[in-house]
Amino acid sequence: MAATDISALIDFYVREKDLTRERVIQALEASFLTAYAKMVPGAERIHNIKAVVYPQKNAVKIKAVMEVVEDEDFSDPFNEMKLSDAAALYAAKGKTISVGDTVTVNITPQDFGRIAVQTARQTMQQRIRKAEQEMLAEAFSDRIGEVVTGTVRRYDKGDVIVEVDKFEGIVPSRQRIPKEDYTPGDKLRFYVVEVRDGARGHELILSRSHPNLVRRLFENEVIEISDGTVEIVSIVREPGYRTKLVVRSEDPNVDPIGACVGMRGARVKNVVNELNHEKIDILEYTEDKAAMVLESLAPIEPVKVDVDNNARVVSVYVADDKTAAKAKGSKGKNVRLTARLISTPSDRWDVRVEAYDRMTQTKTIASEGANELVSVLGIDAYLAEQMIANGFTTVQGIASYVQPEDLVDALGISEDQAFAIVDKAKNA
């Protein structure tokens, strides 16, 4: 095999892999060291060895760095050189050398280049792959959190492989939008999650499902966000279904929602189209959790809203079951997103949407009131229900406003029984 194969090998990898000549030469030198180790018995005992490629000469040399020792101390021919031998070698060059100095020695076997190129061809792929990974890490380590444009290439063991700036990125299943198609040749925008050290070396992890993809897309579309006039307070997302974006502005002359929507909805449409028509709700921030919930569930009109600060629950009552189902969304996704919207990692809230049945509510209140009268006043359930029906609904109310004769007239009970009821109410 001609020596020119070394130069040809370098040119091939520079052209096909888009690597620098320096990186290809480094990979080739590592491969030549592997070839040398296979060819020369005991090569593994050499402590300081290197391969040097000379592209202009189409040549490669293997060199070892040896320590100069006294002749009588010489014991390791792989890493040491006798002072007498070193002195003779350097005398020919007009130089002197001493014990403790190091000497670089050419230990290239005869016809090594031809044989080594054959071996290097077999091991270069692994070396080139490592060089590519190093370049990938250098190119993207400072781009984590950015949005990049990539071209879908193929599927590999369930992952989508995407080409970004001549590098390969991976989109794992959990980072994809459910039911979104990834056809080879498609150009999409991705969020750079990380460059991780995986089983295959450095891997560029990309995402289509990350909430920050939405954030970056709006930053690119809305100048008021990029210049800080409008602030994105929070984003919650159910990829492929809906995103809720909460914004605000300290400038009273700026409508934060209008800025994000754009003229005739142009800005938000661009983001929606990029996300494969995912729904996007843009909400204005308020500290009032009930108001935030109602804005998130709009255009649903509530009948009643209860906020339980102790239980961390916002209960929204709507007209009927159909309206409740619409507010909850498919499989309850909308109401879950709303709960996440008003929550923080240290302060979790729940949002419940229920149909408001006035009759059921009235019966529940009456039943609870009757139970109180029975337990506190010592009367039977029938009399308690009669009292509720006639407006004597609470023990406190009876104690404060009711006279015994009122009970006699309304319920037809004896005066003694009426006096006993009022007395127990006052002493409760």
ZICORVEN-V734007 format. One record per residue. PHI is phi in radians with two decimals (NA if undefined). NEAR is the number of other ideal C-beta (glycine too) atoms within 12 Angstrom. Layout:
phi:PHI near:NEAR
phi:PHI near:NEAR
//
This chain:
phi:NA near:19
phi:-1.20 near:14
phi:-1.11 near:23
phi:-1.10 near:18
phi:-1.08 near:24
phi:-1.11 near:39
phi:-1.13 near:26
phi:-1.14 near:22
phi:-1.11 near:41
phi:-1.10 near:35
phi:-1.05 near:20
phi:-1.08 near:23
phi:-1.27 near:32
phi:-1.11 near:23
phi:-1.31 near:14
phi:-1.43 near:17
phi:-1.82 near:28
phi:1.01 near:22
phi:-1.77 near:31
phi:-1.26 near:20
phi:-1.05 near:23
phi:-1.08 near:18
phi:-1.22 near:28
phi:-1.15 near:35
phi:-1.12 near:32
phi:-1.04 near:27
phi:-1.15 near:37
phi:-1.17 near:44
phi:-1.10 near:34
phi:-1.13 near:30
phi:-1.18 near:36
phi:-1.15 near:44
phi:-1.12 near:36
phi:-1.09 near:27
phi:-1.11 near:33
phi:-1.09 near:35
phi:-1.08 near:23
phi:-1.35 near:21
phi:-1.47 near:25
phi:-1.92 near:25
phi:-1.08 near:12
phi:1.46 near:16
phi:-1.05 near:24
phi:-1.19 near:15
phi:-1.49 near:16
phi:-1.39 near:26
phi:-1.34 near:16
phi:-2.17 near:21
phi:-2.35 near:31
phi:-2.61 near:24
phi:-1.86 near:36
phi:-2.18 near:28
phi:-1.71 near:36
phi:-1.99 near:21
phi:-1.02 near:23
phi:-1.13 near:13
phi:-1.69 near:14
phi:0.93 near:22
phi:-2.35 near:27
phi:-2.43 near:39
phi:-2.27 near:26
phi:-1.81 near:34
phi:-2.20 near:26
phi:-2.12 near:32
phi:-1.76 near:22
phi:-2.03 near:31
phi:-1.64 near:29
phi:-1.44 near:30
phi:-2.26 near:26
phi:-1.03 near:19
phi:-0.98 near:17
phi:-1.28 near:10
phi:-1.66 near:15
phi:-1.12 near:21
phi:-2.52 near:14
phi:-2.24 near:18
phi:-1.15 near:18
phi:-1.44 near:23
phi:-2.31 near:25
phi:-2.23 near:30
phi:-2.31 near:34
phi:-1.13 near:24
phi:-1.02 near:27
phi:-1.11 near:18
phi:-1.20 near:22
phi:-1.16 near:31
phi:-1.09 near:22
phi:-1.12 near:18
phi:-1.13 near:23
phi:-1.41 near:22
phi:-1.10 near:14
phi:-1.13 near:12
phi:-1.72 near:12
phi:1.33 near:8
phi:-2.20 near:14
phi:-2.02 near:16
phi:-2.56 near:27
phi:-2.23 near:16
phi:-1.07 near:22
phi:1.74 near:16
phi:-1.25 near:21
phi:-2.03 near:22
phi:-2.24 near:31
phi:-1.64 near:23
phi:-2.07 near:27
phi:-1.40 near:21
phi:-2.06 near:30
phi:-1.20 near:29
phi:-1.17 near:22
phi:-1.12 near:13
phi:1.07 near:15
phi:-1.13 near:33
phi:-0.99 near:35
phi:-1.10 near:25
phi:-1.24 near:25
phi:-1.14 near:40
phi:-1.09 near:32
phi:-1.07 near:23
phi:-1.21 near:29
phi:-1.08 near:41
phi:-1.00 near:27
phi:-1.34 near:17
phi:-1.86 near:27
phi:-1.12 near:36
phi:-0.99 near:19
phi:-1.14 near:19
phi:-1.16 near:34
phi:-1.16 near:33
phi:-1.04 near:23
phi:-1.14 near:25
phi:-1.12 near:33
phi:-1.09 near:32
phi:-1.15 near:30
phi:-1.14 near:25
phi:-1.16 near:30
phi:-1.08 near:36
phi:-1.07 near:24
phi:-1.16 near:19
phi:-1.30 near:25
phi:-2.02 near:32
phi:-1.08 near:20
phi:-1.69 near:11
phi:-1.98 near:25
phi:-1.10 near:23
phi:1.66 near:21
phi:-1.63 near:29
phi:-1.85 near:31
phi:-2.20 near:32
phi:-1.74 near:22
phi:-2.33 near:33
phi:-1.96 near:27
phi:-1.15 near:31
phi:-1.91 near:25
phi:-2.95 near:20
phi:-1.79 near:19
phi:-2.46 near:20
phi:0.93 near:12
phi:1.58 near:15
phi:-1.64 near:27
phi:-1.62 near:36
phi:-1.71 near:28
phi:-2.17 near:41
phi:-1.62 near:28
phi:-2.26 near:32
phi:0.91 near:23
phi:1.24 near:20
phi:-1.88 near:32
phi:-1.73 near:34
phi:-1.97 near:40
phi:-2.03 near:41
phi:-2.00 near:42
phi:-1.13 near:28
phi:-1.03 near:20
phi:-1.24 near:19
phi:-1.76 near:31
phi:-1.85 near:31
phi:-1.40 near:33
phi:-0.94 near:20
phi:1.22 near:14
phi:-1.43 near:25
phi:-1.47 near:17
phi:-2.17 near:32
phi:-1.69 near:15
phi:-0.89 near:18
phi:1.80 near:14
phi:-1.15 near:22
phi:-1.81 near:18
phi:-2.36 near:35
phi:-1.82 near:33
phi:-2.29 near:45
phi:-1.66 near:40
phi:-1.40 near:38
phi:-1.46 near:30
phi:-2.96 near:26
phi:-1.95 near:29
phi:-1.93 near:23
phi:-1.65 near:16
phi:-1.77 near:17
phi:-1.12 near:10
phi:-1.77 near:21
phi:1.63 near:23
phi:-1.16 near:28
phi:-2.23 near:30
phi:-1.56 near:44
phi:-1.70 near:35
phi:-2.01 near:44
phi:-2.45 near:37
phi:-1.92 near:43
phi:-1.84 near:32
phi:-1.16 near:33
phi:-1.02 near:32
phi:-1.24 near:28
phi:-1.09 near:37
phi:-1.10 near:44
phi:-1.00 near:32
phi:-1.16 near:30
phi:-1.12 near:39
phi:-1.21 near:39
phi:-1.07 near:29
phi:-1.29 near:21
phi:-1.54 near:34
phi:-1.92 near:37
phi:-1.12 near:17
phi:-1.16 near:29
phi:-1.37 near:32
phi:-1.13 near:20
phi:-1.65 near:14
phi:1.56 near:17
phi:-1.16 near:22
phi:-1.98 near:35
phi:-1.90 near:28
phi:-1.48 near:35
phi:-1.37 near:26
phi:-2.79 near:29
phi:-2.39 near:35
phi:-2.16 near:35
phi:-2.53 near:36
phi:-1.99 near:32
phi:-0.92 near:30
phi:1.49 near:21
phi:-1.96 near:28
phi:-2.83 near:34
phi:-2.13 near:43
phi:-2.03 near:40
phi:-2.00 near:46
phi:-1.83 near:37
phi:-2.27 near:37
phi:-2.74 near:29
phi:-2.51 near:26
phi:-1.42 near:15
phi:-1.52 near:15
phi:-1.12 near:9
phi:-1.57 near:12
phi:-1.98 near:23
phi:-1.57 near:20
phi:-1.10 near:31
phi:-1.19 near:29
phi:-1.06 near:22
phi:-1.10 near:32
phi:-1.30 near:44
phi:-1.26 near:29
phi:1.44 near:24
phi:-1.08 near:14
phi:0.97 near:10
phi:1.30 near:18
phi:-1.11 near:17
phi:-1.18 near:31
phi:-1.19 near:32
phi:-1.10 near:20
phi:-1.09 near:23
phi:-1.21 near:36
phi:-1.04 near:27
phi:-1.12 near:18
phi:-1.16 near:30
phi:-1.67 near:37
phi:1.06 near:26
phi:1.17 near:19
phi:-1.18 near:32
phi:-1.24 near:25
phi:-2.28 near:38
phi:-1.77 near:34
phi:-1.89 near:39
phi:-2.13 near:33
phi:-1.63 near:30
phi:-1.19 near:28
phi:-2.56 near:20
phi:-1.37 near:12
phi:-1.31 near:15
phi:-1.12 near:31
phi:-1.09 near:26
phi:-1.13 near:22
phi:-1.14 near:34
phi:-1.14 near:37
phi:-1.14 near:30
phi:-1.15 near:29
phi:-1.20 near:42
phi:-1.57 near:37
phi:-0.93 near:22
phi:-1.61 near:13
phi:-1.10 near:30
phi:-1.72 near:18
phi:-1.43 near:30
phi:-1.53 near:23
phi:-2.78 near:21
phi:-2.31 near:29
phi:-2.06 near:23
phi:-2.03 near:24
phi:-1.81 near:16
phi:-1.19 near:12
phi:-1.26 near:8
phi:-1.47 near:14
phi:0.99 near:20
phi:-2.34 near:25
phi:-1.91 near:34
phi:-1.83 near:28
phi:-1.97 near:39
phi:-1.82 near:28
phi:-2.08 near:29
phi:-1.09 near:22
phi:-2.70 near:19
phi:-1.11 near:16
phi:-1.12 near:13
phi:-1.15 near:22
phi:-1.09 near:27
phi:-1.11 near:20
phi:-1.13 near:22
phi:-1.18 near:37
phi:-1.22 near:28
phi:1.42 near:26
phi:-1.01 near:18
phi:0.95 near:13
phi:1.30 near:21
phi:-1.14 near:25
phi:-1.15 near:33
phi:-1.26 near:37
phi:-1.20 near:29
phi:-1.08 near:37
phi:-1.12 near:39
phi:-1.11 near:34
phi:-1.15 near:30
phi:-1.13 near:39
phi:-1.72 near:37
phi:-1.79 near:23
phi:-2.25 near:15
phi:-0.97 near:8
phi:-1.79 near:7
phi:-2.50 near:13
phi:-1.51 near:16
phi:-2.10 near:30
phi:-2.09 near:25
phi:-2.14 near:40
phi:-2.13 near:30
phi:-2.11 near:39
phi:-2.40 near:28
phi:-1.27 near:27
phi:-1.67 near:26
phi:-1.83 near:18
phi:-1.10 near:15
phi:-1.14 near:11
phi:-1.13 near:14
phi:-1.07 near:18
phi:-1.11 near:16
phi:-1.13 near:15
phi:-1.13 near:15
phi:-1.07 near:17
phi:-1.11 near:26
phi:-1.12 near:19
phi:-1.12 near:18
phi:-1.16 near:29
phi:-1.13 near:29
phi:-1.08 near:21
phi:-1.14 near:26
phi:-1.11 near:39
phi:-1.10 near:24
phi:-1.29 near:17
phi:-1.53 near:24
phi:-1.63 near:34
phi:1.23 near:19
phi:-1.86 near:30
phi:-1.46 near:17
phi:-1.09 near:20
phi:-1.12 near:15
phi:-1.13 near:27
phi:-1.07 near:31
phi:-1.12 near:22
phi:-1.14 near:24
phi:-1.12 near:38
phi:-1.05 near:31
phi:-1.11 near:18
phi:-1.70 near:23
phi:1.67 near:18
phi:-1.59 near:38
phi:-1.67 near:27
phi:-2.31 near:26
phi:-1.11 near:32
phi:-1.11 near:17
phi:-1.16 near:22
phi:-1.14 near:37
phi:-1.14 near:21
phi:-1.56 near:14
phi:-2.20 near:17
phi:-1.76 near:32
phi:-1.76 near:21
phi:-0.94 near:25
phi:-1.15 near:16
phi:-1.13 near:22
phi:-1.23 near:34
phi:-1.08 near:21
phi:-1.16 near:15
phi:-1.42 near:22
phi:-1.91 near:29
phi:1.27 near:14
phi:-1.64 near:27
phi:-1.29 near:15
phi:-1.12 near:18
phi:-1.04 near:13
phi:-1.14 near:22
phi:-1.12 near:29
phi:-1.06 near:20
phi:-1.11 near:22
phi:-1.15 near:39
phi:-1.15 near:30
phi:-1.12 near:22
phi:-1.13 near:24
phi:-1.11 near:31
phi:-1.23 near:21
phi:-1.62 near:14
phi:-1.24 near:20
//
